[in-house]
Amino acid sequence: MDQFLSAAKRVPAGYAQFELGEKQPDDKTANKVLFDDDSAAVMNQRMPLTMLKEIASNQTLPAHLRRAVAVAAWTRSVLLGDQSIAEELVPVLQELEPDLKADLQACLTSPNAPARKFAGVFLILRFPGMRPYVVPGAERTEAIGKTDQYRDNWWCPLNLDLSASNYDKMAEMQQLAPARGADRKEPAPAYPDFLTEGDRVAAASEWKKLVVIPTAPNYLPAAVLDFAKQQSDDPRLPEALALAVHSTRYGCTDKETVKLSKAAFDLLHKKYPNSEWAKKTKYWFGN
């Protein structure tokens, strides 16, 4: 594992930002190590949650890379319903991403499985930087709790090229333009030799479940609407419904998104018409 992580840390040959059409050097990120496509693919597709949890605490990696793995592992544990791993990751994630402390604590104190699942979904909605995979190359530019105006928020379907940007993935989904990797098939990454047979079976099983999970702006509203049927008096629901609609404006959408966006919008305005969240939410969205 340590050998793998040591090789996974790469210093980019160049790192720049584009402003007003001109390439400008970005001194703040000079010599900052990042994951490349190969190591990210292995972690995303060939490692089970238990190992991702282990990597998130491995001091071989700098804090910003451990944070990326911890975020991916915790989000993945919520989507897979692995409450044990989610709880074990809480202290690690609270240390690496302090902005999540209060919301993570709410997940721990939820009284039952449906409430814990909703608390996890609610946290993901409140922090658009949450996604169930490690992103190779440049990190998301916005803070984890801030919406990226170019829709680099949450996740697109995991059966798309995870090394492509969310913008390219949306183009592929909507057939507006060929996405990076759309015209070529990357070979599946190899399993690292240090994985046991049990690790490989678990990783394959988890990945099989993850690739059928819808894009976030479909998954998140559906989860909130489902919880609303069970616990309609939960005080977090107005905010959750408003954020669910928000996700359908700033996330990776498809032709199904508009139905869920409108359903969340309608419930918010019918059940909680006088809430501040209903007043802030004036439209629903979709293709």
N, C-alpha and C positions, 0 to 999 in steps of 0.2 A: 504493500500500500504506500509506504513512504517513498519508494522508488517511483511509483506511478505519479504521485503528487508532485514530486520534485521535477519530473519531466513535464508535468502539466502546466507548470508556471512558465509562461513565455513573455519575453519583452518584445512588443511590436517593433518591427523595423521602422515604422513611422506612425505618427499619431497627429492628426490635424483636424481642424474644424473649418467649415466653409461659411464665410460671412460675406454677404453682398457679392457672391460669385467668386470670391478670392480665397485661395487656400492659405490659412493662417496656422502657424505652429502653435500647438497647445502645450505650453510649458508646464502646466499644472499636472499633466499626466505623463510627462517624460519619464521613461524607465519604469513605468508602472506595470507590474506583471498582470497578465490576463490569461484566461483559458482560451485555447484555440479550438477549432472545429472538432478535432479528433478526440481530445480529452473530454470535451463537453458531451459528445455523442456517446462515449462509453459510460459516463455517469448517468446520462438521461435514459439510455436504452438497455444498459447491461449491468446496472447495479441496483440491488434491492434497497428499500427504504432503510433497513437496518444499517447498511453500509454508508448510505448518504448521511445518516445521523452521525456515524463515526467520523466521517470526513469533516463535518461541520465543527467538530471539536478538536481536529488534528492541528497541532501547532506548527506543522510543517508549512501550512499555508498562511499567508497574511490575512488579517481580519476581513478585508473587503471581499476576498474570495470565499472565506468561510461563511460570511454573511450570505453570499449568493447561493451557496449550497444549502444553508440552513433555511432560507426562504423557500427554495424549491422543494426541499424535503418536507417542510411543514405544510405547505400548500398541497403537495401531493398526498400527504397523510390525511388531510381533510377530504379530498376528493375520493380517496380509496376507503374512507371510513376506518382508518387505523388509529383509534383513539390512544392506544398505548404509546405509539411512536410520537404522536402529536404532543402528548403530555411530557414525554421525555425531552422533546426538543424545546419546550417552553423556556427553561432557564438559559439555554444556549442562545436562543433567538432574542430573548430580552436583553442579554448582554450585548449582542452584536447589532441589534436594531432597537434602541431604547424607545423609539416612538411607538412601538407595538406593545409596550409593557401592559398598559391598562386593558387593552382588548384581549391580550393573551390571558391575563388573569381572569377575565370574564369567561373565557372558554373553560378554564380549569374549574370554576365554581358553578358551572351550569349543572342543573339537578338531574338531567337524564339525557339519553342519547339524542333524541330529536332537538333538545335545547342546545346541546353541545355542537351538533351539526350546524344549527342556525347561527350560533355564536361564531363559528368558523367562517361561514359564508358572509356574515355581517362584517367581520374583520377584513376579509378579502375585498368586499365592496368598498370599504372605507380607505383601503390602501391599494391603489391601482398598480403598484409595482409588484404585487404578489403574482407569482406564476409557478407552475409545477415543473419547471425544467430550468437547467442552468444555461444561460445565454453565452455563447462564445463571442470573443472579440469585445468591442466597445460596450461599456455598461450603459444602462438606461440613464439618460441625462437628468431626468427629474427626480426629486426626492420620492421615496417610496409612497408617501401619502398624497402626492400631488398628481393631478391629471395631466398627462402629456397631450398637448393640443393636436399632435400629429398621430394620435391613436396608438402610441406605443404603450398600451395599458393591458393588464391581465394577460390572457393567452388566446391564441388562435388554435384551431384543432391540432392535436399532436401528431396527426398523420401527415402533416406538411413538413417541409424542410425547416428544422428548428434553427439552422444557421442563418436563415433569411430574416430580414426585418419584418415586423408586423405589417408594414405598408406593402411589401412584396407578397406576403401571404394573402392579404386581402385582395390584391390584384389577381392572384391565382384563383382564389375562391370565386371572385366575381367575373373572372375571365376577361378582365380589362387589359391585361398585359401579361406576358410570360414572367413568372416569378423566378428568382434565382433557384436553379436546380429543377425547375419544372420540366425541362427538356432532357434531363439526365437522371438516372437513378443511382444514388450513392449506395455502395455496398454496405450491408449492416456491419457495425463495428464488432470486432472480436471480443469475446469475454476475456478479461484479464486472467492470467494464470493463477493468481492468488485467490480467486473466487472458488468456493467449494461447490459441489454439485447442488447442494441445498440453496446456496446463494443464486445460482444460475436459474434454478426452477422458480424461485421466488421472484427474481427480476423479470423473467419472461411472463409470469402470471400477472404481475403488476402492470407491465407495459401493455399487455393485451387489454387490460381493463381501461388504461388511460387513453389509448388511441381512439376509443369509441366515445369518450366524453366530448360533448359539444363545445364549440367556441364559448368563451366566458360570457358574452352578452346574451347567450341563450341559456346556458347552465345556471347562471346566478339568478336571473328573474324567476326561472322555473323553481329553483330551490326556495326562494322567498315566498312565492305564491303557494307552494306546497305547505310551508310552515304556517302561513296565514290561515289555512284551512283548519289546522290543528290548534293554534294558539292565537286567536284573533285579537286577544286583549293584551298581547305583549307590547310594551311601550316603545320598543325599538322599531316596530313595523312601519310606521310612517317614514322614518328615515331610510329604512332598508328598501322600501318600495321606490322611494325617490332616487336612491342610489342605483337601484336596478334599472330604472329608466335611463339614468345618466350613463350607465355602462353601455346601453344600446346606441348612444350617440358617439362615445369615445372609445369603443372597443372594436374588435375584429368581427364584423357582422356578416350574415348571409341572408338568404331569402326568408328564413324562418324567424328572423329577429323581430320583425315588425309586429308579429302576432303577440309575442311575449312582452314587447315594449308596451303595446296598447293595453294588454291585460293588466300589467302592473300599474300603468297610469290610471286605468278605470277603477281599479280597486282602491288606489290611493285617494282618488277624488270622491269615490262613493262612500268609503268607510271613514275617511279622515279628512273631510273637506275643509275643516277650519284649522288644520295643522299648518305650521310654518312650512313643512315640507311639501304639502299640496300647493301652497301659494308660490313656492319656488319652482315647481314643476309644471310648466305651462304646455308642454308638448310631449308627444311620444315620437319614436324614431324608427327607422328601418329603411330597407332598400325600396 
